[in-house]
């Protein structure tokens, strides 16, 4: 208990110091036509997630060194991107290295090559999709809690990874939430926050899939993953936009623009939807391998239909 209290205190102090430094050095997100906020807001508050992971590494016998190196390099590049807007080629190259370190950490064999490439491709796609999550207040934190909660519960039974990794991150989300879970956020997670949380989630999901032989663990990130994936397909085939460009085609962005729903309400809806899906995952992840794939594919088809219906109803030029 003392250890968690120490971590919490360090995270609180870090958040206060960062907020003051960010204001001083103008690490600010300026609203534009694609923004869901209307006032200047500090960006990069997700640095507390990185700090939590580094604290876990130091206080728990330096476990998962290659994963932690990945977090370190992604944190640096993502934070610089929050300040200077780096080129997409540089960001993608660093993400590629990070995913390779992650796959090495979880012990994924290189053969068969097609399976290794599948994990690599899915990892890169997921990380880039997760990077768009910090679009409205609270969605990053709320969804992270709902998504990681099922991984935590399953790990209580299976002991796939060290539980303190998720506990420390939960503490950092609470600290982050003090500044972000409100109508007018004091700071956003920024690229450093969304990329690091995405990388952490990817590590836990991939490790669970490999160790438990359970592809259905992908359901733990399915709600946002489906939104991001289908939105990317929509942009690819129905717009002239580059997939790396900012946009407002996500369902949660449409709910803000068209339905004028509050950020907190939308974030809560996403989290609740994921929690409902978590129940299915909890009682299904031990099913036969082929059955899990059938459930995963069926869920994808169902959510594609749901996405299409919602998108058509909310469709509006923005």
Phi and psi restraints in degrees (value plus and minus 20) as a CYANA .aco file:
   2 UNK   PHI     -82.0   -42.0
   2 UNK   PSI     -56.7   -16.7
   3 UNK   PHI     -83.2   -43.2
   3 UNK   PSI     -63.4   -23.4
   4 UNK   PHI     -88.6   -48.6
   4 UNK   PSI     -55.9   -15.9
   5 UNK   PHI     -84.8   -44.8
   5 UNK   PSI     -61.2   -21.2
   6 UNK   PHI     -81.6   -41.6
   6 UNK   PSI     -65.1   -25.1
   7 UNK   PHI     -81.2   -41.2
   7 UNK   PSI     -63.5   -23.5
   8 UNK   PHI     -82.0   -42.0
   8 UNK   PSI     -63.7   -23.7
   9 UNK   PHI     -83.0   -43.0
   9 UNK   PSI     -64.5   -24.5
  10 UNK   PHI     -81.5   -41.5
  10 UNK   PSI     -62.0   -22.0
  11 UNK   PHI     -86.5   -46.5
  11 UNK   PSI     -59.7   -19.7
  12 UNK   PHI     -84.0   -44.0
  12 UNK   PSI     -67.0   -27.0
  13 UNK   PHI     -82.9   -42.9
  13 UNK   PSI     -61.6   -21.6
  14 UNK   PHI     -81.6   -41.6
  14 UNK   PSI     -60.5   -20.5
  15 UNK   PHI     -86.5   -46.5
  15 UNK   PSI     -59.6   -19.6
  16 UNK   PHI     -85.8   -45.8
  16 UNK   PSI     -65.8   -25.8
  17 UNK   PHI     -82.6   -42.6
  17 UNK   PSI     -64.7   -24.7
  18 UNK   PHI     -83.5   -43.5
  18 UNK   PSI     -62.2   -22.2
  19 UNK   PHI     -79.0   -39.0
  19 UNK   PSI     -62.6   -22.6
  20 UNK   PHI     -87.2   -47.2
  20 UNK   PSI     -63.2   -23.2
  21 UNK   PHI     -87.6   -47.6
  21 UNK   PSI     -58.6   -18.6
  22 UNK   PHI     -85.0   -45.0
  22 UNK   PSI     -59.4   -19.4
  23 UNK   PHI     -86.5   -46.5
  23 UNK   PSI     -63.3   -23.3
  24 UNK   PHI     -82.5   -42.5
  24 UNK   PSI     -63.2   -23.2
  25 UNK   PHI    -118.7   -78.7
  25 UNK   PSI      -8.1    31.9
  26 UNK   PHI      37.4    77.4
  26 UNK   PSI      27.4    67.4
  27 UNK   PHI    -106.6   -66.6
  27 UNK   PSI      59.0    99.0
  28 UNK   PHI    -141.2  -101.2
  28 UNK   PSI     122.3   162.3
  29 UNK   PHI    -114.5   -74.5
  29 UNK   PSI      95.0   135.0
  30 UNK   PHI    -112.8   -72.8
  30 UNK   PSI     106.8   146.8
  31 UNK   PHI     -85.0   -45.0
  31 UNK   PSI     123.5   163.5
  32 UNK   PHI    -156.3  -116.3
  32 UNK   PSI    -187.9  -147.9
  33 UNK   PHI     -86.3   -46.3
  33 UNK   PSI     -36.8     3.2
  34 UNK   PHI    -119.9   -79.9
  34 UNK   PSI     -17.9    22.1
  35 UNK   PHI    -107.9   -67.9
  35 UNK   PSI     135.4   175.4
  36 UNK   PHI    -122.1   -82.1
  36 UNK   PSI     -20.4    19.6
  37 UNK   PHI    -134.4   -94.4
  37 UNK   PSI     143.5   183.5
  38 UNK   PHI    -142.6  -102.6
  38 UNK   PSI     -18.1    21.9
  39 UNK   PHI    -153.9  -113.9
  39 UNK   PSI     141.6   181.6
  40 UNK   PHI     -80.3   -40.3
  40 UNK   PSI     110.9   150.9
  41 UNK   PHI    -158.3  -118.3
  41 UNK   PSI     118.0   158.0
  42 UNK   PHI     -82.8   -42.8
  42 UNK   PSI     116.2   156.2
  43 UNK   PHI    -131.0   -91.0
  43 UNK   PSI     141.7   181.7
  44 UNK   PHI      71.5   111.5
  44 UNK   PSI     -10.5    29.5
  45 UNK   PHI     -83.7   -43.7
  45 UNK   PSI     -36.6     3.4
  46 UNK   PHI     -88.6   -48.6
  46 UNK   PSI     -18.3    21.7
  47 UNK   PHI     -79.3   -39.3
  47 UNK   PSI     -43.9    -3.9
  48 UNK   PHI     -86.3   -46.3
  48 UNK   PSI     -46.0    -6.0
  49 UNK   PHI     -88.4   -48.4
  49 UNK   PSI     -62.4   -22.4
  50 UNK   PHI     -83.0   -43.0
  50 UNK   PSI     -63.3   -23.3
  51 UNK   PHI     -81.0   -41.0
  51 UNK   PSI     -60.9   -20.9
  52 UNK   PHI     -81.0   -41.0
  52 UNK   PSI     -62.2   -22.2
  53 UNK   PHI     -87.9   -47.9
  53 UNK   PSI     -59.0   -19.0
  54 UNK   PHI     -86.9   -46.9
  54 UNK   PSI     -56.2   -16.2
  55 UNK   PHI     -84.5   -44.5
  55 UNK   PSI     -60.6   -20.6
  56 UNK   PHI     -79.3   -39.3
  56 UNK   PSI     -65.6   -25.6
  57 UNK   PHI     -79.3   -39.3
  57 UNK   PSI     -64.5   -24.5
  58 UNK   PHI     -93.6   -53.6
  58 UNK   PSI     -60.2   -20.2
  59 UNK   PHI    -107.8   -67.8
  59 UNK   PSI     -24.3    15.7
  60 UNK   PHI    -147.6  -107.6
  60 UNK   PSI      28.9    68.9
  61 UNK   PHI      39.7    79.7
  61 UNK   PSI      12.9    52.9
  62 UNK   PHI      36.2    76.2
  62 UNK   PSI      25.7    65.7
  63 UNK   PHI     -95.2   -55.2
  63 UNK   PSI     133.4   173.4
  64 UNK   PHI      34.8    74.8
  64 UNK   PSI      36.9    76.9
  65 UNK   PHI     -82.9   -42.9
  65 UNK   PSI     -59.8   -19.8
  66 UNK   PHI     -90.6   -50.6
  66 UNK   PSI     -57.4   -17.4
  67 UNK   PHI     -82.2   -42.2
  67 UNK   PSI     -62.9   -22.9
  68 UNK   PHI     -86.9   -46.9
  68 UNK   PSI     -57.5   -17.5
  69 UNK   PHI     -81.1   -41.1
  69 UNK   PSI     -61.2   -21.2
  70 UNK   PHI     -80.3   -40.3
  70 UNK   PSI     -64.2   -24.2
  71 UNK   PHI     -80.3   -40.3
  71 UNK   PSI     -61.8   -21.8
  72 UNK   PHI     -81.8   -41.8
  72 UNK   PSI     -70.8   -30.8
  73 UNK   PHI     -90.4   -50.4
  73 UNK   PSI     -55.6   -15.6
  74 UNK   PHI     -87.9   -47.9
  74 UNK   PSI     -56.1   -16.1
  75 UNK   PHI     -84.2   -44.2
  75 UNK   PSI     -65.1   -25.1
  76 UNK   PHI     -82.6   -42.6
  76 UNK   PSI     -71.7   -31.7
  77 UNK   PHI     -84.6   -44.6
  77 UNK   PSI     -60.8   -20.8
  78 UNK   PHI     -87.8   -47.8
  78 UNK   PSI     -57.9   -17.9
  79 UNK   PHI     -87.5   -47.5
  79 UNK   PSI     -61.1   -21.1
  80 UNK   PHI     -83.1   -43.1
  80 UNK   PSI     -55.4   -15.4
  81 UNK   PHI     -87.1   -47.1
  81 UNK   PSI     -54.2   -14.2
  82 UNK   PHI     -81.8   -41.8
  82 UNK   PSI     -50.2   -10.2
  83 UNK   PHI    -113.0   -73.0
  83 UNK   PSI     -64.9   -24.9
  84 UNK   PHI    -133.0   -93.0
  84 UNK   PSI     -30.8     9.2
  85 UNK   PHI      40.2    80.2
  85 UNK   PSI      60.0   100.0
  86 UNK   PHI     -93.8   -53.8
  86 UNK   PSI     145.9   185.9
  87 UNK   PHI     -89.5   -49.5
  87 UNK   PSI     129.4   169.4
  88 UNK   PHI     -85.8   -45.8
  88 UNK   PSI     -51.3   -11.3
  89 UNK   PHI     -83.9   -43.9
  89 UNK   PSI     -62.4   -22.4
  90 UNK   PHI     -85.4   -45.4
  90 UNK   PSI     -65.8   -25.8
  91 UNK   PHI     -81.7   -41.7
  91 UNK   PSI     -63.9   -23.9
  92 UNK   PHI     -84.8   -44.8
  92 UNK   PSI     -58.7   -18.7
  93 UNK   PHI     -83.0   -43.0
  93 UNK   PSI     -63.7   -23.7
  94 UNK   PHI     -87.3   -47.3
  94 UNK   PSI     -59.1   -19.1
  95 UNK   PHI     -83.2   -43.2
  95 UNK   PSI     -58.6   -18.6
  96 UNK   PHI     -79.9   -39.9
  96 UNK   PSI     -66.3   -26.3
  97 UNK   PHI     -83.3   -43.3
  97 UNK   PSI     -62.2   -22.2
  98 UNK   PHI     -80.2   -40.2
  98 UNK   PSI     -63.7   -23.7
  99 UNK   PHI     -85.3   -45.3
  99 UNK   PSI     -58.2   -18.2
 100 UNK   PHI     -81.8   -41.8
 100 UNK   PSI     -62.5   -22.5
 101 UNK   PHI     -83.2   -43.2
 101 UNK   PSI     -60.1   -20.1
 102 UNK   PHI     -83.2   -43.2
 102 UNK   PSI     -66.7   -26.7
 103 UNK   PHI     -84.4   -44.4
 103 UNK   PSI     -55.5   -15.5
 104 UNK   PHI     -87.0   -47.0
 104 UNK   PSI     -58.9   -18.9
 105 UNK   PHI     -84.0   -44.0
 105 UNK   PSI     -59.5   -19.5
 106 UNK   PHI    -101.2   -61.2
 106 UNK   PSI     -25.5    14.5
 107 UNK   PHI      57.5    97.5
 107 UNK   PSI       8.8    48.8
 108 UNK   PHI     -90.3   -50.3
 108 UNK   PSI     102.1   142.1
 109 UNK   PHI     -87.2   -47.2
 109 UNK   PSI     127.3   167.3
 110 UNK   PHI     -92.7   -52.7
 110 UNK   PSI     -43.4    -3.4
 111 UNK   PHI    -131.9   -91.9
 111 UNK   PSI     119.1   159.1
 112 UNK   PHI     -90.8   -50.8
 112 UNK   PSI     122.1   162.1
 113 UNK   PHI     -80.2   -40.2
 113 UNK   PSI     -58.4   -18.4
 114 UNK   PHI     -82.1   -42.1
 114 UNK   PSI     -54.9   -14.9
 115 UNK   PHI     -90.7   -50.7
 115 UNK   PSI     -60.5   -20.5
 116 UNK   PHI     -82.2   -42.2
 116 UNK   PSI     -64.5   -24.5
 117 UNK   PHI     -85.1   -45.1
 117 UNK   PSI     -53.8   -13.8
 118 UNK   PHI     -83.6   -43.6
 118 UNK   PSI     -67.1   -27.1
 119 UNK   PHI     -80.9   -40.9
 119 UNK   PSI     -61.1   -21.1
 120 UNK   PHI     -84.3   -44.3
 120 UNK   PSI     -65.9   -25.9
 121 UNK   PHI     -85.1   -45.1
 121 UNK   PSI     -66.9   -26.9
 122 UNK   PHI     -82.2   -42.2
 122 UNK   PSI     -60.1   -20.1
 123 UNK   PHI     -82.0   -42.0
 123 UNK   PSI     -65.6   -25.6
 124 UNK   PHI     -85.4   -45.4
 124 UNK   PSI     -62.2   -22.2
 125 UNK   PHI     -83.8   -43.8
 125 UNK   PSI     -64.0   -24.0
 126 UNK   PHI     -84.1   -44.1
 126 UNK   PSI     -64.0   -24.0
 127 UNK   PHI     -82.2   -42.2
 127 UNK   PSI     -62.9   -22.9
 128 UNK   PHI     -89.3   -49.3
 128 UNK   PSI     -55.8   -15.8
 129 UNK   PHI     -87.5   -47.5
 129 UNK   PSI     -62.5   -22.5
 130 UNK   PHI     -83.3   -43.3
 130 UNK   PSI     -45.5    -5.5
 131 UNK   PHI     -85.4   -45.4
 131 UNK   PSI     -40.2    -0.2
 132 UNK   PHI    -107.7   -67.7
 132 UNK   PSI     -20.2    19.8
 133 UNK   PHI     -88.0   -48.0
 133 UNK   PSI     -50.8   -10.8
 134 UNK   PHI     -96.2   -56.2
 134 UNK   PSI      27.3    67.3
 135 UNK   PHI    -112.5   -72.5
 135 UNK   PSI     -47.5    -7.5
 136 UNK   PHI    -155.7  -115.7
 136 UNK   PSI     137.7   177.7
 137 UNK   PHI     -77.5   -37.5
 137 UNK   PSI     116.4   156.4
 138 UNK   PHI      58.9    98.9
 138 UNK   PSI     -35.6     4.4
 139 UNK   PHI     -85.7   -45.7
 139 UNK   PSI     -56.6   -16.6
 140 UNK   PHI     -81.6   -41.6
 140 UNK   PSI     -70.9   -30.9
 141 UNK   PHI     -89.2   -49.2
 141 UNK   PSI     -66.7   -26.7
 142 UNK   PHI     -80.5   -40.5
 142 UNK   PSI     -67.0   -27.0
 143 UNK   PHI     -89.0   -49.0
 143 UNK   PSI     -56.5   -16.5
 144 UNK   PHI     -79.7   -39.7
 144 UNK   PSI     -64.3   -24.3
 145 UNK   PHI     -82.2   -42.2
 145 UNK   PSI     -66.2   -26.2
 146 UNK   PHI     -87.1   -47.1
 146 UNK   PSI     -57.4   -17.4
 147 UNK   PHI     -93.3   -53.3
 147 UNK   PSI     -66.3   -26.3
 148 UNK   PHI     -93.1   -53.1
 148 UNK   PSI     -42.9    -2.9
 149 UNK   PHI     -82.4   -42.4
 149 UNK   PSI     -60.7   -20.7
 150 UNK   PHI     -91.2   -51.2
 150 UNK   PSI     -55.7   -15.7
 151 UNK   PHI     -84.5   -44.5
 151 UNK   PSI     -57.9   -17.9
 152 UNK   PHI     -84.9   -44.9
 152 UNK   PSI     -66.5   -26.5
 153 UNK   PHI     -84.8   -44.8
 153 UNK   PSI     -64.4   -24.4
 154 UNK   PHI     -84.9   -44.9
 154 UNK   PSI     -57.2   -17.2
 155 UNK   PHI     -87.9   -47.9
 155 UNK   PSI     -45.4    -5.4
 156 UNK   PHI     -79.2   -39.2
 156 UNK   PSI     -53.7   -13.7
 157 UNK   PHI    -109.3   -69.3
 157 UNK   PSI     -56.1   -16.1
 158 UNK   PHI    -121.3   -81.3
 158 UNK   PSI     -43.3    -3.3
 159 UNK   PHI      34.4    74.4
 159 UNK   PSI      35.6    75.6
 160 UNK   PHI    -101.7   -61.7
 160 UNK   PSI     -58.7   -18.7
 161 UNK   PHI    -156.9  -116.9
 161 UNK   PSI     147.4   187.4
 162 UNK   PHI     -90.6   -50.6
 162 UNK   PSI     105.5   145.5
 163 UNK   PHI     -84.4   -44.4
 163 UNK   PSI     -47.5    -7.5
 164 UNK   PHI     -82.9   -42.9
 164 UNK   PSI     -45.0    -5.0
 165 UNK   PHI     -80.2   -40.2
 165 UNK   PSI     -65.7   -25.7
 166 UNK   PHI     -94.7   -54.7
 166 UNK   PSI     -54.5   -14.5
 167 UNK   PHI     -83.3   -43.3
 167 UNK   PSI     -64.4   -24.4
 168 UNK   PHI     -82.6   -42.6
 168 UNK   PSI     -60.7   -20.7
 169 UNK   PHI     -88.2   -48.2
 169 UNK   PSI     -58.3   -18.3
 170 UNK   PHI     -77.9   -37.9
 170 UNK   PSI     -61.7   -21.7
 171 UNK   PHI     -82.4   -42.4
 171 UNK   PSI     -61.0   -21.0
 172 UNK   PHI     -87.3   -47.3
 172 UNK   PSI     -53.7   -13.7
 173 UNK   PHI     -87.3   -47.3
 173 UNK   PSI     -57.2   -17.2
 174 UNK   PHI     -82.5   -42.5
 174 UNK   PSI     -65.2   -25.2
 175 UNK   PHI     -83.8   -43.8
 175 UNK   PSI     -66.3   -26.3
 176 UNK   PHI     -79.9   -39.9
 176 UNK   PSI     -59.6   -19.6
 177 UNK   PHI     -82.0   -42.0
 177 UNK   PSI     -50.5   -10.5
 178 UNK   PHI     -78.4   -38.4
 178 UNK   PSI     -54.1   -14.1
 179 UNK   PHI    -114.0   -74.0
 179 UNK   PSI     -41.1    -1.1
 180 UNK   PHI    -133.7   -93.7
 180 UNK   PSI     -46.3    -6.3
 181 UNK   PHI    -104.0   -64.0
 181 UNK   PSI      45.9    85.9
 182 UNK   PHI    -175.0  -135.0
 182 UNK   PSI     147.0   187.0
 183 UNK   PHI     -81.9   -41.9
 183 UNK   PSI     -62.2   -22.2
 184 UNK   PHI    -140.0  -100.0
 184 UNK   PSI      78.9   118.9
 185 UNK   PHI     -85.6   -45.6
 185 UNK   PSI     127.1   167.1
 186 UNK   PHI    -105.7   -65.7
 186 UNK   PSI     -52.0   -12.0
 187 UNK   PHI    -173.1  -133.1
 187 UNK   PSI     139.5   179.5
 188 UNK   PHI    -122.3   -82.3
 188 UNK   PSI     142.5   182.5
 189 UNK   PHI     -87.3   -47.3
 189 UNK   PSI     -55.6   -15.6
 190 UNK   PHI      52.1    92.1
 190 UNK   PSI    -199.8  -159.8
 191 UNK   PHI     -81.4   -41.4
 191 UNK   PSI     -58.6   -18.6
 192 UNK   PHI     -81.1   -41.1
 192 UNK   PSI     -57.1   -17.1
 193 UNK   PHI     -93.9   -53.9
 193 UNK   PSI     -69.0   -29.0
 194 UNK   PHI     -89.0   -49.0
 194 UNK   PSI     -59.2   -19.2
 195 UNK   PHI     -87.7   -47.7
 195 UNK   PSI     -63.6   -23.6
 196 UNK   PHI     -87.6   -47.6
 196 UNK   PSI     -61.7   -21.7
 197 UNK   PHI     -84.2   -44.2
 197 UNK   PSI     -60.8   -20.8
 198 UNK   PHI     -82.9   -42.9
 198 UNK   PSI     -61.2   -21.2
 199 UNK   PHI     -85.6   -45.6
 199 UNK   PSI     -62.1   -22.1
 200 UNK   PHI     -82.3   -42.3
 200 UNK   PSI     -68.9   -28.9
 201 UNK   PHI     -80.4   -40.4
 201 UNK   PSI     -61.8   -21.8
 202 UNK   PHI     -81.0   -41.0
 202 UNK   PSI     -62.5   -22.5
 203 UNK   PHI     -80.1   -40.1
 203 UNK   PSI     -67.5   -27.5
 204 UNK   PHI     -87.4   -47.4
 204 UNK   PSI     -61.1   -21.1
 205 UNK   PHI     -87.7   -47.7
 205 UNK   PSI     -68.9   -28.9
 206 UNK   PHI     -82.8   -42.8
 206 UNK   PSI     -61.2   -21.2
 207 UNK   PHI     -84.1   -44.1
 207 UNK   PSI     -58.8   -18.8
 208 UNK   PHI     -87.2   -47.2
 208 UNK   PSI     -60.5   -20.5
 209 UNK   PHI     -81.9   -41.9
 209 UNK   PSI     -66.5   -26.5
 210 UNK   PHI     -89.4   -49.4
 210 UNK   PSI     -67.7   -27.7
 211 UNK   PHI     -92.2   -52.2
 211 UNK   PSI     -53.2   -13.2
 212 UNK   PHI    -120.8   -80.8
 212 UNK   PSI     -24.3    15.7
 213 UNK   PHI      32.3    72.3
 213 UNK   PSI      29.8    69.8
 214 UNK   PHI    -150.3  -110.3
 214 UNK   PSI      65.4   105.4
 215 UNK   PHI     -81.0   -41.0
 215 UNK   PSI     -40.7    -0.7
 216 UNK   PHI     -86.2   -46.2
 216 UNK   PSI     -31.8     8.2
 217 UNK   PHI     -81.5   -41.5
 217 UNK   PSI     -36.0     4.0
 218 UNK   PHI     -82.4   -42.4
 218 UNK   PSI     -41.0    -1.0
 219 UNK   PHI     -84.2   -44.2
 219 UNK   PSI     -38.4     1.6
 220 UNK   PHI     -87.3   -47.3
 220 UNK   PSI     -35.4     4.6
 221 UNK   PHI    -148.0  -108.0
 221 UNK   PSI       5.8    45.8
 222 UNK   PHI     -95.5   -55.5
 222 UNK   PSI     -56.2   -16.2
 223 UNK   PHI     -82.4   -42.4
 223 UNK   PSI     -75.8   -35.8
 224 UNK   PHI     -89.6   -49.6
 224 UNK   PSI     -56.2   -16.2
 225 UNK   PHI     -79.9   -39.9
 225 UNK   PSI     -61.5   -21.5
 226 UNK   PHI     -85.9   -45.9
 226 UNK   PSI     -64.2   -24.2
 227 UNK   PHI     -78.4   -38.4
 227 UNK   PSI     -70.1   -30.1
 228 UNK   PHI     -84.9   -44.9
 228 UNK   PSI     -64.6   -24.6
 229 UNK   PHI     -85.2   -45.2
 229 UNK   PSI     -66.7   -26.7
 230 UNK   PHI     -91.2   -51.2
 230 UNK   PSI     -51.6   -11.6
 231 UNK   PHI     -84.8   -44.8
 231 UNK   PSI     -60.0   -20.0
 232 UNK   PHI     -83.5   -43.5
 232 UNK   PSI     -61.3   -21.3
 233 UNK   PHI     -84.5   -44.5
 233 UNK   PSI     -60.2   -20.2
 234 UNK   PHI     -80.2   -40.2
 234 UNK   PSI     -66.4   -26.4
 235 UNK   PHI     -85.7   -45.7
 235 UNK   PSI     -55.1   -15.1
 236 UNK   PHI     -86.2   -46.2
 236 UNK   PSI     -62.2   -22.2
 237 UNK   PHI    -122.6   -82.6
 237 UNK   PSI     -37.4     2.6
 238 UNK   PHI    -143.3  -103.3
 238 UNK   PSI     -18.8    21.2
 239 UNK   PHI    -154.7  -114.7
 239 UNK   PSI     148.9   188.9
 240 UNK   PHI    -119.6   -79.6
 240 UNK   PSI      -9.2    30.8
 241 UNK   PHI     -96.5   -56.5
 241 UNK   PSI     132.0   172.0
 242 UNK   PHI    -100.5   -60.5
 242 UNK   PSI     124.1   164.1
 243 UNK   PHI     -86.0   -46.0
 243 UNK   PSI     -38.5     1.5
 244 UNK   PHI    -106.5   -66.5
 244 UNK   PSI     -31.1     8.9
 245 UNK   PHI     -96.4   -56.4
 245 UNK   PSI     127.5   167.5
 246 UNK   PHI     -81.3   -41.3
 246 UNK   PSI     130.8   170.8
 247 UNK   PHI    -175.4  -135.4
 247 UNK   PSI     156.8   196.8
 248 UNK   PHI    -155.6  -115.6
 248 UNK   PSI      27.9    67.9
 249 UNK   PHI    -123.2   -83.2
 249 UNK   PSI     -28.8    11.2
 250 UNK   PHI     -81.7   -41.7
 250 UNK   PSI     130.5   170.5
 251 UNK   PHI     -79.5   -39.5
 251 UNK   PSI     -60.5   -20.5
 252 UNK   PHI     -85.3   -45.3
 252 UNK   PSI     -51.7   -11.7
 253 UNK   PHI     -91.9   -51.9
 253 UNK   PSI     -57.2   -17.2
 254 UNK   PHI     -84.3   -44.3
 254 UNK   PSI     -57.8   -17.8
 255 UNK   PHI     -83.9   -43.9
 255 UNK   PSI     -54.5   -14.5
 256 UNK   PHI     -89.7   -49.7
 256 UNK   PSI     -68.3   -28.3
 257 UNK   PHI     -93.6   -53.6
 257 UNK   PSI     -61.9   -21.9
 258 UNK   PHI    -113.2   -73.2
 258 UNK   PSI     -69.5   -29.5
 259 UNK   PHI    -107.6   -67.6
 259 UNK   PSI     -31.4     8.6
 260 UNK   PHI      37.7    77.7
 260 UNK   PSI      14.3    54.3
 261 UNK   PHI     -96.2   -56.2
 261 UNK   PSI     132.9   172.9
 262 UNK   PHI     -91.7   -51.7
 262 UNK   PSI     131.0   171.0
 263 UNK   PHI     -78.7   -38.7
 263 UNK   PSI     -64.1   -24.1
 264 UNK   PHI     -85.0   -45.0
 264 UNK   PSI     -57.5   -17.5
 265 UNK   PHI     -87.1   -47.1
 265 UNK   PSI     -62.9   -22.9
 266 UNK   PHI     -85.4   -45.4
 266 UNK   PSI     -63.4   -23.4
 267 UNK   PHI     -80.2   -40.2
 267 UNK   PSI     -60.3   -20.3
 268 UNK   PHI     -86.1   -46.1
 268 UNK   PSI     -58.4   -18.4
 269 UNK   PHI     -82.8   -42.8
 269 UNK   PSI     -63.2   -23.2
 270 UNK   PHI     -82.9   -42.9
 270 UNK   PSI     -63.5   -23.5
 271 UNK   PHI     -85.1   -45.1
 271 UNK   PSI     -62.1   -22.1
 272 UNK   PHI     -85.9   -45.9
 272 UNK   PSI     -61.6   -21.6
 273 UNK   PHI     -80.2   -40.2
 273 UNK   PSI     -61.0   -21.0
 274 UNK   PHI     -87.7   -47.7
 274 UNK   PSI     -58.1   -18.1
 275 UNK   PHI     -82.0   -42.0
 275 UNK   PSI     -58.5   -18.5
 276 UNK   PHI     -83.4   -43.4
 276 UNK   PSI     -63.0   -23.0
 277 UNK   PHI     -86.7   -46.7
 277 UNK   PSI     -49.8    -9.8
 278 UNK   PHI     -80.4   -40.4
 278 UNK   PSI     -54.0   -14.0
 279 UNK   PHI     -83.3   -43.3
 279 UNK   PSI     -64.9   -24.9
 280 UNK   PHI     -79.9   -39.9
 280 UNK   PSI     -64.2   -24.2
 281 UNK   PHI     -83.3   -43.3
 281 UNK   PSI     -62.6   -22.6
 282 UNK   PHI     -79.6   -39.6
 282 UNK   PSI     -55.9   -15.9
 283 UNK   PHI    -117.3   -77.3
 283 UNK   PSI     -14.8    25.2
 284 UNK   PHI    -145.9  -105.9
 284 UNK   PSI     -32.2     7.8
 285 UNK   PHI     -90.1   -50.1
 285 UNK   PSI     -30.7     9.3
 286 UNK   PHI    -119.9   -79.9
 286 UNK   PSI     -15.8    24.2
 287 UNK   PHI     -86.7   -46.7
 287 UNK   PSI     143.6   183.6
 288 UNK   PHI     -74.7   -34.7
 288 UNK   PSI     130.3   170.3
 289 UNK   PHI     -73.3   -33.3
 289 UNK   PSI     -66.6   -26.6
 290 UNK   PHI     -85.7   -45.7
 290 UNK   PSI     -56.6   -16.6
 291 UNK   PHI     -86.3   -46.3
 291 UNK   PSI     -59.3   -19.3
 292 UNK   PHI     -81.1   -41.1
 292 UNK   PSI     -62.8   -22.8
 293 UNK   PHI     -84.5   -44.5
 293 UNK   PSI     -57.1   -17.1
 294 UNK   PHI     -83.7   -43.7
 294 UNK   PSI     -62.9   -22.9
 295 UNK   PHI     -84.4   -44.4
 295 UNK   PSI     -60.3   -20.3
 296 UNK   PHI     -85.7   -45.7
 296 UNK   PSI     -64.7   -24.7
 297 UNK   PHI     -87.1   -47.1
 297 UNK   PSI     -60.9   -20.9
 298 UNK   PHI     -82.0   -42.0
 298 UNK   PSI     -62.4   -22.4
 299 UNK   PHI     -82.7   -42.7
 299 UNK   PSI     -59.3   -19.3
 300 UNK   PHI     -82.4   -42.4
 300 UNK   PSI     -64.0   -24.0
 301 UNK   PHI     -85.4   -45.4
 301 UNK   PSI     -63.8   -23.8
 302 UNK   PHI     -81.9   -41.9
 302 UNK   PSI     -66.1   -26.1
 303 UNK   PHI     -90.1   -50.1
 303 UNK   PSI     -48.0    -8.0
 304 UNK   PHI     -83.8   -43.8
 304 UNK   PSI     -61.7   -21.7
 305 UNK   PHI     -85.6   -45.6
 305 UNK   PSI     -62.8   -22.8
 306 UNK   PHI     -82.2   -42.2
 306 UNK   PSI     -64.2   -24.2
 307 UNK   PHI     -80.6   -40.6
 307 UNK   PSI     -64.6   -24.6
 308 UNK   PHI     -81.3   -41.3
 308 UNK   PSI     -65.3   -25.3
 309 UNK   PHI     -83.0   -43.0
 309 UNK   PSI     -67.7   -27.7
 310 UNK   PHI     -82.7   -42.7
 310 UNK   PSI     -63.8   -23.8
 311 UNK   PHI     -83.6   -43.6
 311 UNK   PSI     -61.8   -21.8
 312 UNK   PHI     -84.1   -44.1
 312 UNK   PSI     -56.4   -16.4
 313 UNK   PHI     -93.1   -53.1
 313 UNK   PSI     -50.1   -10.1
 314 UNK   PHI    -120.6   -80.6
 314 UNK   PSI     -18.5    21.5
 315 UNK   PHI     -81.5   -41.5
 315 UNK   PSI     111.5   151.5
 316 UNK   PHI    -183.6  -143.6
 316 UNK   PSI     121.9   161.9
 317 UNK   PHI     -92.0   -52.0
 317 UNK   PSI     103.7   143.7
